[in-house]
């Protein structure tokens, strides 16, 4: 089976991670959730060097981390995955033009441009704010809890593994404003670059229920 790379973009709360998990399970793709990977990296108590402390401060403020740092970490990971002959799905990465300019050549070399699928989940700001304000993540299995479709208004346990739930530091309402601005000014310009370089970029309505959104994304890949 040919190797493929799928990149899923969208503002905070658009469902990037959920769709990446679905695709990973359906197509046996290596799931590389950049946000969670960086979250775990900068908040690992064993990592206390100056670089990690600097990046942690940016992350916790809702700002994009230093592009050169993110590019190095992501590129090394992608190359290892590709060398293992595995396909991959990204959730929101690369996040800046700098990162994209450094990572796209790697993707082209390892997977081929025609095997790279890019999806942008478009949702209104009001939806993004609502979803982020009620989002929980499981500490044990990292599965997100979709509060909009969950019966309890005060969930305590993960519906997947029954592990404890927590709120991410960057889901704070004040930080969300910064994150939305960063997405508009630093991530959206990547789409034009990708189109210019010959990559297919599919814009998808991100408002429908996750299973309906997955049908749309999966349908594009099957074609």
N, C-alpha and C positions, 0 to 999 in steps of 0.2 A: 504494500500500500504506500502511495506517495506521502511524503512528509508535507504537512501544511502548518502555517502559522496564522492565527486569528488574533486580531487586535480589536478590543471593544472600548470605545470612548463614550463619554457622556459626563454631564455635570454631577456633583455629589447627589446621591440618592436616585440616580437614573436606573440602577439595577445592573451595573457592570459586573460586579462580583457574582451575582446570582446567575446571570447568563453565562459567565465564564465557567461556573461550576456545572451548569447543565451541559455545556458543550464538552467539557472535560470528561464527564461521565458517558455521554452519548458516543463520542468519537475517540475515546481513549487518548485525550490530549493531556500533556503535562500542564497543569494549572499554575500559572505564574501571576499571582495577584500582587502586583508591585506595591500597592498601598500597604497591605498587611505584611508583606515581606520587609518593607522598610520600617513599619511600625515595630515589628518584633526585633529588628536589628538595632534600632536606636534606643529601645527600651529594655534591651537585654542587660540585666544588672552586672553581667560579666564584662560588658563593653563600657569602659569609663575613660577612654582616651579622648584627647582634645577634639579630634575630628567628629567622633560620635556625639560628644556633648554639644558641639556646634550644630550638627544636623538635628539633634533632638530638640533643640531650642526652636529651630525653624519649623519643624514638624508640629510641635505642640502649639505654635502660634497660628497654625493653619496655612502657613506659607509653603511654597514649593521648596524642596531642599536644593542644595547646590548642584547644578546640572552635571558638573564634571564628576562629582561623587556618585550620583545616581547612575550616570552612564557607565562608569567603571564597574559598579556592582552588577548592573543589569546585563551588560555585555558579557562579562565573565560567566554569569549564570546561563545565558542563552547559548553561548558556545559550548558549554559542558552538556547542555540538554541536546543540542544538535549532534554533537559527537556521539551521543548515546543512541542516535537514529530515532529520536522521538519527535513527534509533533508537539506544538505548544499553543496555548491560548493566553493572551495578556489581558489584564484588566486595568485599562487606563495608562498604559505605558507604550511608547515613550511620551513624556509629559511636556517637554519643551522642544523648540526647534533645534537647539544644540544637541539634545539627546537623540532626536529623530535623525539628524544628519549623521550622527555617529553610529546609530543602531541599524538604520535601513540598509546600508551596504552589507552588514552582517546577515540580515534576513534574506537579502537577495542572493548572497553567496550560498547560504546554508539551505534555503528552501526554494528559491526562484521566485521572481516577482508574481508570476501567475498563480502561485500557491500561497500568496499572502492575502488574506481577507480582512478588510477594515470595515468596522461598523460603528456608526455614531448614533447613540441613543438620545434622541431629542425630547426633553421634557421642560415644561414651563418652570420658572423660578418658584412659583407657589407650590408645585408638586415636590420640587427638590427640598424646600424648607420643611414641608410637612413630613416627608419620609425620613429626613435626617433627624428631625426632632423626636421621632418615635422609634429610632433604630436601636436594636440590641445585637450584640455579638456574643457567641458562646465562647467562654474561656477554654473549654476542653477541645471542641472540634472545630471552632472558628466559623461555624455556620451562622449566617445572619437570620434574625427572627423578623419576619415581615409583619409588623404590628398591625398593618391595615387589614390583614386577613387572619389575625389571631384573635380568639374570643376574649382573652383577658386583657384589661387595660393596664394591669400591673404584672406583667410576666416575670416569673422568678427562675424558671428552668427552661433549658433548651428543648424544643420539641423533637429534636433529632437524637440527642444522646442524654438528655436530662441534666447536662452540666450547668454550672452557674452562668448567668448572663452579665454583661457589662456594657457600658457606653464608651465608645472611642473618644479620646481626648479631642479629636478634631471635628466632632459632631456638635460642639458647643455652638449655640446660635450666633455669637459674635464672630467666632472663627469661620463659620459657614459663609458669612459675607465675604471674607477674605478669600476663601477657597473658590467661591463662585467667580470672583474678580480674576483670580489667577487662571482659572479655566478659560475665561473669555479672552484674556490678553496674552497668555503664554501657551495654551494648548491648542485652541482653535486654529491658529495660523499653520499648524502642522498639516491640517487637512489639504490646504492648497499645495503645500510642498509635496505631499504624497501623490496628489493627482498629477502634478507636474512631472514627477518621477515615474509615472506610469502605473501606480497602484490604484486598484479599484476601491473607492470609498462609498459605502452604502449608508445613507441617512435613514434611520428607522424611528417611527413614533414609539417613544418609551413609556407612554401612559398606560397601555393595556396591562392586564394581569401577566405575571411572569411566564406562564405556560403559553399564552398566546404570542407573546413577544418572541419566545423561543422558536415557535413554529415558523415565524417570519425569517429569523436569522438562519435557522437550519435549512430552510427552503433555498436561500441564496447559495449556501455552501453545496447542497446536493446538486444544484444545476452545474 
